[in-house]
Amino acid sequence: IWPDLGITFGRMLIAFALAMAGGIVFGSLLGAVRWFERVFDFWVTLTASIPSLLYIVIIYLWLGLNDTAAILAGALVVAPSITFNVWQGMKSLDPSLSEMARSFAVPRWTTFRRVLLPQTLPFLFAAARSGLSLTWRMIIFVELLGRSSGVGYRIQYWYQLFNMRRVLASALMFVVVMLIVELVLLRNLETFLFRWRRAEAQ
């Protein structure tokens, strides 16, 4: 199971990185540039409403049954969700704070670090957390449909042999790994990034 876990985890990280990069760029543009929002508002909503299975089938038919297609399919399914989170975060920015920074001639880098980033970071973190959980589920699904390695493939293999114990064992190991990532890595990272909230409360 460990080689399969490593393969799936690697695919998941690459797909998640692509989805986050695309989601942050498009979400920021949608929230900051009016004409961009008017042009692409409908298309972002449309891409989010397309069934995930259709993305996977089209990418596999287009690129073939390979790792590139599997990773790209996972990223395309996850990216609209991240885009919406970042978009909403950009909409919630307080314009008066940015205006005040300009009035006092605060340098742009300081404005970004002290004014914009603290306001958008909770939305970015929420987008990353939900995007990561969605990515690993989609990668498992993508592997189940069209790969010959990884946890998803292993689940499909044991399913064909009607071996319920090994199906559950294959899935359980990856769930445990992702729980460790959530409980150990993400929660500690959240505590570190938002420590200023506790300082303000005090």
C-alpha positions in Angstrom: 0.0 0.0 0.0 2.9 2.4 0.7 4.0 2.8 -3.0 0.4 3.4 -3.9 0.0 6.0 -1.2 3.2 7.8 -2.4 2.0 7.9 -6.0 -1.5 9.2 -5.0 -0.1 11.8 -2.6 2.3 13.1 -5.3 -0.5 13.4 -7.8 -2.7 15.1 -5.2 0.0 17.7 -4.3 0.6 18.7 -7.9 -3.1 18.9 -8.7 -3.7 21.0 -5.6 -0.8 23.4 -6.4 -2.2 23.9 -9.9 -5.7 24.4 -8.6 -4.6 26.9 -6.0 -2.5 28.9 -8.4 -5.3 29.1 -10.9 -7.9 29.8 -8.3 -5.9 32.6 -6.6 -5.1 34.3 -10.0 -8.7 34.1 -11.3 -10.3 34.8 -8.0 -8.1 37.9 -7.5 -8.8 39.2 -10.9 -12.6 38.7 -10.5 -12.6 40.5 -7.2 -10.3 43.4 -8.2 -10.9 44.1 -11.9 -14.5 45.1 -12.8 -14.3 44.4 -16.6 -12.8 41.0 -15.9 -15.6 40.1 -13.5 -18.2 41.2 -16.1 -16.6 39.1 -18.8 -15.9 35.9 -16.8 -18.5 35.9 -14.1 -20.8 33.6 -16.2 -18.0 31.3 -17.3 -16.7 30.7 -13.8 -20.3 29.8 -12.7 -20.6 27.5 -15.7 -17.4 25.7 -15.1 -18.4 25.1 -11.4 -21.7 23.6 -12.5 -20.2 21.0 -15.0 -20.2 17.5 -13.5 -16.8 16.3 -12.3 -17.1 13.1 -14.3 -17.4 15.1 -17.5 -14.1 16.9 -16.8 -12.3 13.6 -16.2 -13.7 11.8 -19.3 -12.9 14.8 -21.6 -9.4 15.2 -20.3 -8.7 11.4 -20.6 -10.1 11.4 -24.1 -8.0 14.4 -25.0 -4.7 13.6 -23.4 -5.0 9.8 -23.0 -4.8 7.6 -19.9 -1.6 9.1 -18.3 -0.5 11.0 -15.2 -0.7 14.4 -16.9 -4.4 13.8 -17.7 -5.1 12.6 -14.2 -3.5 15.5 -12.5 -5.0 18.1 -14.9 -8.5 16.6 -14.4 -8.2 16.8 -10.6 -7.0 20.4 -10.8 -9.8 21.5 -13.2 -12.4 20.1 -10.9 -11.1 21.8 -7.8 -10.1 25.2 -9.3 -13.6 26.7 -9.5 -14.2 26.1 -5.8 -11.0 27.8 -4.9 -11.8 30.7 -7.3 -15.1 31.3 -5.6 -13.5 31.4 -2.2 -10.8 33.9 -3.3 -13.4 36.0 -5.2 -15.6 36.3 -2.1 -12.5 37.2 -0.1 -11.6 40.0 -2.5 -15.1 41.3 -2.3 -15.0 41.5 1.5 -11.9 43.8 1.6 -12.5 47.1 3.4 -11.8 49.9 0.9 -11.5 52.4 3.7 -8.3 50.8 5.1 -6.6 50.9 1.7 -7.7 54.5 1.3 -6.3 55.4 4.7 -3.0 53.7 3.7 -2.8 55.8 0.6 -3.7 59.0 2.5 -0.7 58.4 4.8 1.6 57.5 1.9 2.2 54.0 3.2 4.5 52.0 0.9 2.7 49.5 -1.4 4.5 46.5 0.1 3.6 47.5 3.6 0.0 48.1 2.5 -0.1 44.6 1.0 1.5 43.0 4.1 -0.4 44.9 6.8 -3.7 45.8 5.2 -4.6 43.5 2.3 -3.0 40.2 3.3 -4.6 39.9 6.8 -8.0 40.5 5.3 -7.6 37.9 2.5 -5.6 35.3 4.4 -8.7 33.7 6.1 -10.4 33.2 2.7 -7.2 31.9 1.2 -6.7 29.4 4.0 -10.4 28.3 3.8 -10.0 27.9 0.1 -6.8 25.8 0.6 -8.4 23.6 3.2 -11.5 22.8 1.2 -9.5 22.6 -2.0 -7.1 20.0 -0.5 -9.9 17.8 0.8 -11.7 18.0 -2.5 -8.4 17.3 -4.5 -7.6 14.1 -2.7 -11.1 12.8 -3.2 -11.0 13.7 -6.9 -7.5 12.1 -7.4 -8.8 8.8 -5.9 -11.8 9.0 -8.3 -9.5 9.8 -11.3 -7.2 6.9 -10.5 -10.2 4.6 -10.1 -11.3 5.5 -13.7 -8.1 5.5 -15.6 -4.8 4.8 -13.9 -2.8 1.6 -13.2 -1.3 2.8 -10.0 -2.3 4.6 -6.8 -4.9 4.1 -4.1 -7.8 4.6 -6.5 -6.5 2.0 -8.8 -5.9 -0.4 -5.9 -9.5 0.1 -4.6 -10.8 -0.6 -8.1 -8.6 -3.7 -8.4 -9.8 -5.2 -5.1 -13.4 -4.3 -5.9 -13.2 -6.4 -9.1 -12.0 -9.3 -7.0 -14.9 -8.7 -4.5 -12.4 -8.4 -1.7 -14.2 -5.9 0.7 -11.5 -6.1 3.4 -8.7 -5.0 1.1 -10.9 -2.3 -0.5 -11.6 -0.8 3.0 -7.9 -1.2 4.0 -6.7 0.6 0.9 -9.1 3.5 1.5 -8.5 3.6 5.3 -4.8 4.1 5.0 -5.1 7.2 2.8 -7.9 8.6 5.0 -5.6 8.2 8.0 -2.8 10.0 6.2 -5.1 12.9 5.3 -6.4 13.1 8.8 -2.8 13.5 10.0 -2.3 16.3 7.5 -5.4 18.0 8.7 -5.0 17.6 12.5 -1.2 18.0 12.7 -0.2 20.3 9.8 -3.2 22.4 8.9 -4.5 23.1 12.4 -1.0 24.1 13.6 -0.5 26.3 10.6 -3.9 27.9 11.2 -2.9 28.6 14.8 0.4 30.2 13.7 -1.1 32.3 10.8 -4.0 33.7 12.8 -2.2 34.2 16.1 -2.9 38.0 15.7 -6.6 37.3 16.3 -5.9 36.0 19.8 -3.6 39.0 20.5 -6.4 41.4 19.5 -8.9 39.5 21.7 -6.6 40.0 24.6 
